[in-house]
Amino acid sequence: MEVLQHLRGPIPTTMREVSALSQLNLDEDVPSIQGANFPILLQECEVVNLFGDMSVEPFSYVRQTVSFDPSKWPECNSAKVSGQGVILTHMARFQEEYTSLTSDLAWHTNTTSIRLNERSAKENQELYDLALRGLQYLSGWSVQVLDTFSWKLAHCASGFTNHECPKDAENYEKATRYNYNSEERFAMIEIISMIKSVQTQLLRLEACYSEAIGRSVYRELQAIVVGQLSAPLLKAQKKKERIMLARLILAIQATCADQISDTMDLDMMMHTSSSSGGGTTGSKSWGKAASSKLSNSSNNNNHNNSMTTGSNSTMATVAASLANNNDSPTGSISTSSIFDSNKRRVGPSSSQLYLVRTMLELMVEQVSSTKQMIRKELDTATLSAIDTFLKHSFYWPYLLNFSETLIKCCDLSQLWYREFFLEMTNGACIQFPIEMSLPWIFTDHILESEHPGYTEYLLYMLDLYNDAADCALNRFRRRFLYEEIEAEANLVFDQLVYKLSDKIFRHYKRYASSILLDKRFRAEAQRTASWREPYPPPNRYTAALLRQRNIQLLGRSVDINRLICQRMTKAIYKSIEVAISRFHSSDITGIIGSSLANIVSKILTSIILRRLTKAREEQARENQAGFRPGRGCIDQMFTFRQVLEHRHKFRRPTMVVFLDLNAAFDSVDREALWQCLSLKGVPKKLLVFDHRCLRNIARISWDHR
């Protein structure tokens, strides 16, 4: 099933492979495939995603075979829903994983920001484990999202499952718009937000994680190649029947050992006598040559040039150094050691890792085609160390390419692609509207539900367009796909800003009106069932959402704070105009409502300003003063006066330059300013009043300047 899950070939190939597997006699003992578990696997993995909106159901091909027997597939024929389609059952586990992972990431982020010295081997190992755990969690969450998406595409909604689903709806609309209930939408939104949030935290310290991974991988590789295999090599050299084991260990050390002998002739170690007729004679001749060479090098005074023999040899010293360092509580390596594995962070290449893993698997394999089984010549500790190394090194190709693996684990671009369903329409539909697109469905669900706990997840849904655009450009290399994604993303973003601004304005307008109500009347109205809506909470829309100024969308940086401010201004103007027009159309008793509307507008303006001004203050410079709360010009004037007095005291020339002289109060072209205000829709009464106030002013001239 792992092969089928990652299959990207054509469907006929998949049908042939599944058909071949289904014709196995499950009553016989098949070591490679457990017959009793195969139906359970097909039931749990009911739908296999090929790519995008294209999926395949393996059991449907099994059902079409000639030898199909329904009695042997009770799990697949049952009405039980597969685990792929029940996403709510996994939410408790996902939330627990997210909480533990984010707490560890936050702790390491805080400690890294204040660190002054290098990390020890133990700390590098902790970062290595944390990075591996993060990638595993991210891949598990992404697989569950894609499995649910694929299962929903294969099981479209109907009038029986959803009464709101019309009969003439498109198949893709039945699979996306009407196939998720409110709880499932919230679950998908939360998981997508968890994935993107953890991805941001890991990318923030990508350099630190990559360095820790490189150091940990290098240390573990040298520990097994140089440290753990040195003792079996010394024992194998003393017995001629273990020449194959010695040859494998020497080949492993020659491939990946950092300390290599200068006098050891590697060609001699790997050479097989060409004059011998068989492999056995060649092995004996190689063993005699290697033994004589090793014995000669052990008798030399220069022990550093010997590779494995003697207690003072390089490999023995390295092994002892690694053993001592592993026992050290801090994991650090002394500077007096000739082999400091914590100073290097270069991992093995793909070829080195493949060769080492292949040779180690040959050493510990249970069944051997030759008469001699190398596994019997190794002790229990060495076998356990090799098995542990093989398990750990399986993840090294992914960890050494940490950034690339992280992007792949968080890639949710398949949630947008709908080319297969477009082809099924036979040209009747060129492109589906945004109401059928999952990114907008999730975004609109957050806006319509107005759930305060999910408002902060609103902008994470836009990142799905970034994944889809990256896939279209870098994987498919198709411009028309990117243009379709860009057009939909622009439309979705405009709708998002429009609906978000409107809902924020309406919410705080209701909140400002509710403040003016009598407390006793408000409490009594809340207890009765005739009250139309509950009392609006003051912090439904978090301030963090309104402070976003650098949203990355398709390579562009968007200031959503500025866009919301523009729409808020237009909404306030329109609200005031409606109040004034209503006052003009009513009798004298309308003055009471108009006066209250003025108070409501002031309260609304103060509420919105409190949330938007904070973001403006964060963007302003620290040395900017004037027209800012708590930052008057008195301190700047006092400092300027002290500087002038100090320079005048020592009779030094002083030159003062006003860089903003052209923007001073008496240098503004007010005629152009009034024209701009008129074009912006400012009432004529306000323009006339401002013109009269500034009519009798004059520009100050000093020293003919």
C-alpha positions in Angstrom: 0.0 0.0 0.0 2.9 2.3 0.5 3.8 1.8 -3.1 0.2 2.5 -4.2 0.0 5.6 -2.0 2.9 7.3 -3.6 2.2 6.0 -7.1 2.2 8.7 -9.8 2.1 6.4 -12.9 -0.9 5.9 -15.3 -4.1 4.2 -14.1 -3.7 1.0 -16.2 -0.4 0.3 -14.5 -2.1 0.7 -11.1 -5.0 -1.6 -12.2 -2.5 -4.4 -13.3 -0.6 -4.2 -10.0 -3.7 -4.2 -7.8 -5.2 -7.0 -9.9 -2.1 -9.1 -9.5 -2.2 -8.6 -5.7 -5.9 -9.4 -5.5 -5.4 -12.8 -7.2 -3.2 -14.1 -4.3 -4.6 -17.0 -2.4 -5.1 -15.6 1.1 -5.3 -19.0 2.6 -1.7 -19.7 1.9 1.2 -18.4 4.0 2.6 -15.4 2.2 5.5 -13.8 4.1 5.6 -10.6 2.1 1.9 -9.7 2.4 -0.2 -10.6 5.4 -3.5 -11.8 3.9 -5.6 -11.1 6.9 -4.4 -7.4 7.0 -4.7 -6.7 3.3 -8.5 -6.1 3.4 -8.1 -3.9 6.4 -5.5 -1.8 4.6 -7.7 -1.3 1.6 -10.6 -0.3 3.9 -8.5 2.2 5.8 -6.8 3.5 2.6 -10.0 3.6 0.6 -9.0 6.4 -1.7 -5.4 7.0 -3.0 -4.6 10.5 -4.3 -2.8 10.5 -7.6 -2.4 14.3 -7.9 -4.7 17.2 -7.3 -8.3 16.3 -7.7 -7.5 13.0 -9.4 -7.7 9.9 -7.2 -8.2 6.2 -7.4 -10.0 3.6 -5.3 -7.8 0.4 -5.2 -10.7 -1.9 -4.0 -12.8 -1.0 -7.0 -10.2 -2.7 -9.2 -10.1 -5.7 -6.9 -13.9 -6.0 -7.2 -13.6 -6.2 -11.0 -11.2 -9.2 -11.0 -12.4 -12.6 -12.0 -11.3 -14.3 -8.8 -13.1 -11.8 -6.5 -14.8 -13.4 -3.6 -16.9 -10.9 -1.4 -16.8 -13.3 1.6 -13.0 -12.7 1.9 -13.4 -8.9 1.9 -15.9 -8.2 4.7 -14.2 -5.0 5.9 -14.2 -3.4 2.4 -17.9 -4.3 1.8 -19.1 -2.9 5.1 -20.8 0.5 5.4 -18.1 1.7 7.9 -16.6 5.0 6.9 -12.9 5.0 6.3 -10.6 6.9 8.6 -9.7 9.2 5.7 -13.2 10.7 5.8 -13.5 11.1 9.6 -11.2 13.9 10.3 -12.8 14.9 13.6 -11.6 11.7 15.3 -7.9 12.8 14.8 -8.3 16.4 16.1 -7.6 15.6 19.8 -4.3 13.9 18.9 -3.3 16.7 16.5 -4.0 19.4 19.0 -1.9 17.6 21.6 0.9 17.3 19.2 0.7 20.9 18.2 0.7 22.1 21.8 3.8 20.1 22.7 5.7 21.0 19.6 5.0 24.7 19.7 6.0 24.9 23.3 9.3 23.2 22.6 9.9 25.4 19.5 9.2 28.6 21.5 11.6 27.5 24.3 14.4 26.8 21.8 13.7 30.1 20.0 14.0 32.1 23.2 17.2 30.3 24.2 18.8 30.7 20.8 18.1 34.5 20.7 20.2 35.0 23.9 22.9 32.4 23.2 26.5 33.7 23.0 28.5 30.5 22.8 28.3 27.4 20.6 25.9 24.6 21.4 27.2 21.3 22.9 26.6 17.9 21.3 23.7 17.3 23.6 22.0 20.5 22.6 22.6 19.8 19.0 21.0 16.4 19.4 18.0 18.1 21.1 17.5 20.4 18.1 18.0 17.4 15.7 15.2 15.5 17.5 13.0 18.5 17.6 13.5 19.1 13.8 12.7 15.4 13.1 9.6 15.5 15.3 8.4 18.7 13.6 8.8 17.2 10.1 7.0 14.0 11.2 4.1 16.0 12.7 3.8 18.2 9.7 3.8 15.3 7.3 1.1 13.5 9.3 -1.1 16.6 9.4 -0.7 17.3 5.7 -1.4 13.6 4.8 -4.6 13.7 6.8 -5.8 16.9 5.1 -5.0 15.5 1.6 -6.7 12.2 2.5 -9.8 13.9 3.7 -9.8 16.0 0.5 -9.4 13.0 -1.7 -12.1 11.0 0.2 -14.5 13.9 -0.2 -13.8 14.1 -3.9 -14.6 10.4 -4.3 -17.7 10.6 -2.2 -19.6 13.7 -3.5 -22.6 15.0 -1.6 -26.2 14.4 -2.7 -29.7 15.4 -1.7 -29.7 12.6 0.9 -26.5 13.6 2.7 -27.1 17.4 2.4 -30.5 18.9 1.9 -29.1 22.2 0.7 -27.3 20.5 -2.3 -29.3 21.3 -5.5 -29.8 18.6 -8.1 -28.2 20.6 -11.0 -25.0 21.4 -9.1 -21.6 20.6 -10.6 -19.8 17.5 -9.4 -16.9 19.6 -8.1 -19.4 21.8 -6.3 -21.0 18.7 -4.7 -17.5 17.5 -3.6 -16.4 20.8 -2.1 -19.1 23.3 -1.3 -21.8 20.9 0.0 -19.6 18.1 1.2 -18.3 19.6 4.4 -20.3 20.5 7.4 -19.4 23.3 9.8 -17.4 21.1 12.2 -15.4 19.6 9.4 -14.6 23.0 7.9 -13.4 24.3 11.2 -11.2 21.1 11.6 -9.7 21.6 8.2 -9.1 25.3 8.9 -7.4 24.5 12.2 -5.1 21.9 10.8 -4.1 24.1 7.9 -3.3 26.9 10.3 -1.3 24.5 12.5 0.8 23.5 9.5 1.5 27.0 8.3 2.2 28.2 11.9 4.7 25.5 12.6 6.3 26.0 9.2 6.9 29.7 10.0 8.5 28.9 13.4 10.8 26.3 11.8 11.8 28.6 9.0 12.6 31.3 11.5 15.6 29.3 12.8 16.3 27.3 9.7 20.1 28.0 9.9 20.3 26.8 13.5 18.4 23.6 12.8 20.5 22.8 9.7 23.7 23.4 11.7 22.6 21.1 14.5 21.4 18.4 12.1 24.8 18.5 10.3 26.8 18.2 13.5 24.6 15.4 14.9 24.7 13.4 11.7 28.4 13.8 11.4 28.9 12.7 15.0 26.7 9.7 14.8 28.2 8.5 11.6 31.8 8.7 12.9 30.7 7.0 16.1 29.4 3.9 14.3 32.1 3.9 11.5 35.1 4.7 13.6 34.1 3.9 17.2 31.7 0.9 17.1 33.3 -1.0 14.2 36.9 -0.7 15.4 36.6 -3.6 18.0 35.0 -6.1 15.5 37.7 -5.1 13.0 40.5 -5.9 15.4 38.9 -9.3 16.1 38.3 -10.1 12.5 41.9 -9.5 11.6 43.1 -12.2 13.9 41.0 -14.9 12.2 41.3 -15.8 8.6 37.7 -17.0 8.3 36.4 -13.5 9.1 38.2 -11.9 6.2 34.9 -10.9 4.6 33.9 -9.0 7.8 37.2 -7.2 7.9 36.9 -6.3 4.2 33.5 -4.8 4.7 34.5 -2.8 7.8 37.6 -1.5 6.0 35.5 -0.5 3.0 33.0 1.3 5.3 35.8 3.2 7.1 37.5 4.0 3.8 34.2 5.4 2.5 33.2 7.6 5.5 35.9 7.6 8.2 37.3 11.1 8.7 40.7 9.8 9.9 42.3 7.9 7.0 45.7 6.3 6.9 48.3 7.6 4.5 50.3 4.4 4.4 47.4 2.0 3.9 47.1 1.2 0.2 43.3 1.3 -0.5 43.8 -0.3 -3.9 45.5 -3.2 -2.2 42.6 -3.5 0.3 39.9 -3.7 -2.4 42.0 -5.6 -4.9 41.2 -9.2 -5.8 43.9 -11.2 -7.4 43.1 -11.4 -11.1 45.3 -14.5 -11.5 43.1 -16.5 -9.2 40.3 -18.5 -10.8 37.7 -18.1 -8.0 36.6 -15.6 -5.4 37.8 -17.8 -2.5 41.4 -17.7 -3.7 41.2 -14.0 -4.4 39.9 -13.4 -0.8 42.8 -15.5 0.7 45.4 -13.6 -1.3 43.8 -10.3 -0.4 43.7 -11.4 3.3 47.4 -12.3 3.3 48.4 -9.0 1.7 46.3 -7.0 4.0 47.5 -8.8 7.1 51.1 -8.4 6.2 50.6 -4.7 5.4 48.8 -4.2 8.7 51.4 -6.1 10.7 54.2 -4.1 9.1 52.5 -0.8 9.8 51.9 -1.8 13.5 55.7 -2.4 14.0 56.6 1.1 12.8 57.3 3.9 15.2 54.9 6.2 13.5 51.7 5.0 15.1 49.6 7.9 13.7 49.9 6.4 10.2 48.4 3.0 11.2 44.7 2.7 10.5 43.4 0.1 12.9 46.1 -1.9 14.6 47.8 -1.2 17.9 46.5 0.5 21.0 48.1 3.8 20.0 46.8 3.8 16.4 44.7 6.6 14.9 41.5 4.6 14.8 41.9 3.3 18.3 42.5 6.8 19.6 39.6 8.1 17.7 37.4 5.3 19.0 38.5 6.0 22.6 37.8 9.7 22.0 34.3 9.1 20.8 33.7 6.7 23.6 34.8 9.3 26.2 32.8 12.0 24.5 29.7 9.9 24.6 30.0 9.3 28.3 30.5 13.0 28.9 27.5 14.6 30.6 27.8 17.8 28.6 28.5 16.1 25.3 31.5 18.4 24.7 34.8 17.4 23.3 38.1 18.4 24.9 40.5 20.5 22.8 43.3 18.0 23.6 41.5 15.2 21.6 42.9 14.6 18.2 39.4 14.0 16.9 36.8 16.6 17.7 33.6 15.5 16.1 31.6 18.5 17.4 33.5 21.0 15.3 32.3 19.6 11.9 28.8 19.8 10.5 29.2 18.3 7.1 27.0 15.3 6.6 27.7 12.4 4.2 26.8 12.7 0.5 24.0 10.6 -0.9 26.5 8.1 -2.4 28.4 7.7 0.9 25.2 7.2 2.8 23.9 4.7 0.3 27.2 2.7 0.4 27.4 2.7 4.2 23.8 1.6 4.6 24.1 -1.1 2.0 27.2 -2.6 3.5 25.8 -2.5 7.0 22.6 -4.1 5.8 24.7 -6.8 4.2 26.5 -7.4 7.6 23.3 -7.8 9.6 21.0 -9.5 7.1 19.2 -12.6 8.4 19.3 -14.6 5.2 22.5 -14.7 3.1 22.9 -16.2 -0.4 26.5 -17.2 0.5 27.6 -20.0 2.8 29.1 -17.6 5.3 26.7 -15.4 7.3 28.5 -12.3 8.6 25.8 -11.6 11.3 27.1 -14.6 13.4 30.5 -13.0 13.6 29.2 -9.8 15.4 28.4 -9.5 19.0 25.0 -8.3 20.4 26.2 -4.7 21.1 27.4 -4.2 17.6 24.3 -5.6 16.1 22.1 -3.4 18.2 24.2 -0.3 17.3 24.0 -1.1 13.6 20.2 -1.6 13.8 19.9 1.7 15.6 22.1 3.4 13.0 20.0 2.0 10.1 16.8 3.3 11.7 18.2 6.8 12.4 20.0 7.1 9.0 16.8 6.5 7.2 15.8 10.1 7.9 19.1 11.7 7.0 18.4 12.4 3.4 15.3 14.4 4.5 17.0 16.1 7.4 20.1 17.1 5.5 17.8 18.9 3.0 15.8 20.4 5.8 14.4 23.5 4.0 13.4 21.5 0.9 11.8 18.8 3.1 10.0 21.3 5.2 8.4 22.9 2.1 7.3 19.5 0.8 5.8 18.6 4.1 3.7 21.8 4.2 2.7 21.8 0.5 -1.1 21.9 0.3 -1.3 23.0 -3.3 -3.5 20.1 -4.3 -6.4 21.6 -2.5 -6.8 24.1 -5.3 -6.3 22.1 -8.5 -9.5 21.0 -10.2 -8.4 20.1 -13.7 -9.8 16.6 -13.7 -13.3 17.9 -12.8 -13.0 20.6 -15.4 -12.3 17.9 -18.0 -15.4 16.0 -16.8 -17.6 19.0 -17.8 -16.7 18.5 -21.5 -16.1 22.2 -22.0 -19.4 23.3 -20.5 -17.4 25.1 -17.7 -14.2 26.9 -18.4 -13.4 27.6 -14.8 -15.2 27.1 -11.5 -16.3 30.2 -9.5 -14.7 31.0 -6.2 -17.7 29.7 -4.3 -16.5 26.2 -5.3 -12.9 26.8 -4.3 -11.8 25.4 -1.0 -9.5 28.3 0.0 -12.5 30.7 -0.4 -14.9 28.3 1.2 -12.8 28.1 4.4 -12.2 31.9 4.4 -15.8 32.7 3.9 -16.8 30.2 6.6 -14.6 32.1 9.1 -16.1 35.4 8.1 -19.7 34.3 8.2 -19.4 32.3 11.5 -17.7 35.2 13.3 -16.1 32.7 15.7 -13.6 34.7 17.7 -11.3 31.8 18.2 -10.9 31.2 14.4 -10.5 34.9 13.3 -6.8 34.7 13.7 -6.7 31.8 11.2 -8.2 34.0 8.5 -5.0 34.9 6.6 -3.6 31.4 6.7 -6.1 30.3 4.1 -4.5 32.7 1.5 -1.3 30.7 1.8 -2.9 27.9 -0.2 -2.7 30.1 -3.2 1.0 30.6 -2.6 1.5 26.8 -2.6 -0.6 26.4 -5.7 1.3 29.1 -7.6 4.7 27.7 -6.6 3.6 24.3 -7.8 2.4 25.8 -11.1 5.7 27.6 -11.7 8.3 25.3 -10.4 6.8 21.8 -10.9 4.4 22.1 -13.8 6.1 25.1 -15.4 2.8 26.3 -16.9 2.0 30.0 -17.2 -1.7 29.6 -17.8 -2.1 27.7 -14.4 -0.3 30.5 -12.6 -2.5 33.2 -14.3 -5.7 31.3 -13.2 -4.4 31.1 -9.7 -3.4 34.8 -9.7 -6.8 35.9 -11.0 -8.7 33.9 -8.3 -6.3 35.0 -5.6 -6.9 38.7 -6.5 -10.6 38.2 -6.5 -10.6 36.3 -3.2 -8.4 39.0 -1.5 -10.7 41.8 -2.7 -13.7 40.0 -1.3 -11.9 39.3 1.9 -10.9 42.9 2.5 -14.5 44.1 1.6 -16.3 41.6 3.8 -13.8 41.9 6.7 -14.0 45.7 6.7 -17.8 45.7 6.5 -18.1 43.2 9.4 -15.6 45.0 11.6 -17.4 48.3 11.0 -20.9 46.8 11.7 -19.7 45.0 14.8 -18.1 48.0 16.4 -21.0 50.2 15.4 -23.4 47.8 17.3 -20.9 47.7 20.2 -20.8 51.5 20.3 -24.6 51.7 20.2 -24.9 49.1 23.0 -22.7 51.2 25.3 -25.4 53.9 25.3 -28.1 51.6 26.4 -29.1 51.5 30.1 -27.4 48.7 32.0 -30.6 47.5 33.6 -32.5 47.6 30.3 -29.6 45.8 28.6 -29.5 43.0 31.2 -33.2 42.6 31.1 -33.2 42.4 27.3 -30.4 39.7 27.4 -32.6 37.5 29.6 -35.6 37.6 27.3 -35.9 35.5 24.2 -37.2 38.4 22.1 -33.8 40.1 21.9 -32.5 39.9 18.4 -28.8 39.3 19.0 -26.5 39.0 22.0 -24.4 41.8 23.4 -21.4 42.2 21.0 -18.1 41.3 22.6 -15.4 44.1 22.6 -12.6 42.0 21.2 -14.2 39.8 18.5 -11.6 40.9 16.0 -8.1 40.6 17.4 -5.8 43.6 17.1 -3.1 41.4 15.6 -5.3 40.9 12.5 -5.7 44.6 12.0 -2.0 45.3 12.4 -0.9 43.1 9.5 1.2 45.2 7.1 3.3 42.6 5.2 1.1 39.8 4.0 2.9 37.7 1.4 0.6 36.9 -1.5 2.0 35.5 -4.8 5.3 37.3 -4.2 3.7 40.6 -3.3 3.7 42.3 0.1 0.2 43.6 0.9 -0.6 46.2 3.6 -4.0 45.0 4.8 -4.1 47.6 7.6 -4.0 50.4 5.0 -6.7 48.8 2.9 -9.0 48.4 5.9 -8.4 52.0 7.0 -9.4 53.2 3.5 -12.7 51.2 3.6 -13.4 52.3 7.2 -13.1 55.9 6.2 -15.6 55.5 3.4 -17.9 53.6 5.6 -17.9 56.3 8.3 -18.5 59.0 5.7 -21.4 57.0 4.3 -22.8 56.5 7.8 -22.7 60.2 8.5 -24.4 61.1 5.2 -27.2 58.6 5.9 -27.7 60.1 9.4 -27.8 63.7 8.0 -30.2 62.8 5.2 -32.5 61.0 7.6 -32.5 64.1 9.9 -33.4 66.4 6.9 -36.3 64.1 5.9 -37.8 63.9 9.4 -39.5 66.4 11.7 -38.1 68.2 14.7 -38.3 65.2 16.9 -35.5 63.6 14.8 -33.0 65.8 16.6 -32.9 63.3 19.4 -31.9 60.4 17.2 -29.4 62.5 15.3 -27.7 63.7 18.5 -27.4 60.1 19.6 -26.0 59.1 16.2 -23.3 61.7 16.7 -22.4 60.2 20.0 -22.4 56.7 18.5 -20.1 57.9 15.6 -17.7 59.4 18.1 -17.6 56.2 20.2 -17.2 54.1 17.0 -14.3 56.3 15.8 -12.6 56.1 19.2 -12.9 52.3 19.2 -11.5 51.9 15.7 -8.7 54.5 16.3 -7.6 52.6 19.4 -7.0 49.5 17.3 -5.6 51.2 14.2 -3.5 53.9 15.9 -1.4 51.3 17.7 -0.2 49.8 14.4 0.6 53.3 13.2 2.7 54.1 16.3 4.6 50.9 15.8 5.6 51.9 12.2 6.6 55.5 13.2 10.2 56.4 13.9 11.3 56.8 17.5 12.7 60.3 17.0 9.5 61.6 15.5 7.6 63.9 17.7 4.5 66.2 17.5 1.0 65.1 16.8 1.7 61.9 18.7 0.3 60.9 22.2 3.0 61.4 24.8 5.6 62.6 22.3 5.5 66.4 22.2 8.1 68.7 20.8 9.2 70.1 24.2 12.0 67.6 24.7 13.3 68.1 21.1 13.2 71.9 21.6 15.1 71.6 24.9 17.7 69.4 23.4 18.1 71.8 20.5 18.5 74.8 22.8 21.1 73.0 24.9 23.1 72.2 21.8 23.0 75.8 20.6 24.0 77.2 24.0 26.9 74.8 24.3 28.3 75.7 20.8 27.7 79.4 21.5 29.6 79.1 24.7 32.7 77.8 22.9 32.1 80.1 20.0 31.8 77.5 17.4 29.9 78.0 14.2 26.5 76.3 14.0 24.5 75.4 10.9 20.9 74.3 11.2 19.1 72.7 8.3 15.3 72.2 8.3 14.8 69.2 6.0 11.0 69.5 6.1 10.9 73.3 5.4 8.8 72.8 2.2 6.2 70.9 4.2 5.9 73.6 6.9 2.5 75.0 7.8 2.9 78.3 6.0 4.3 76.7 2.8 1.4 74.6 1.8 -0.5 75.4 -1.4 -3.9 75.5 0.1 -5.7 76.0 -3.2 -4.5 72.6 -4.4 -5.2 71.1 -1.0 -8.8 72.3 -1.1 -9.2 70.9 -4.6 -8.0 67.5 -3.4 -10.3 67.6 -0.4 -13.2 68.4 -2.8 -12.3 65.5 -5.0 -12.2 63.2 -2.0 -15.9 64.0 -1.2 -15.4 66.5 1.7 -18.7 68.5 2.1 -18.6 72.0 0.7 -19.6 73.5 4.0 -16.4 72.3 5.6 -14.3 73.6 2.8 -15.9 77.0 3.0 -15.3 77.1 6.8 -11.7 76.1 6.4 -11.2 78.7 3.7 -12.6 81.4 5.9 -10.4 80.4 8.8 -7.2 80.5 6.8 -8.0 83.5 4.6 -6.4 86.3 6.7 -3.0 84.7 7.3 0.4 85.8 5.9 3.7 84.2 5.4 6.5 85.3 7.8 9.6 86.7 6.1 12.8 87.3 8.0 16.0 88.9 6.7 14.5 88.9 3.2 14.3 85.1 3.2 
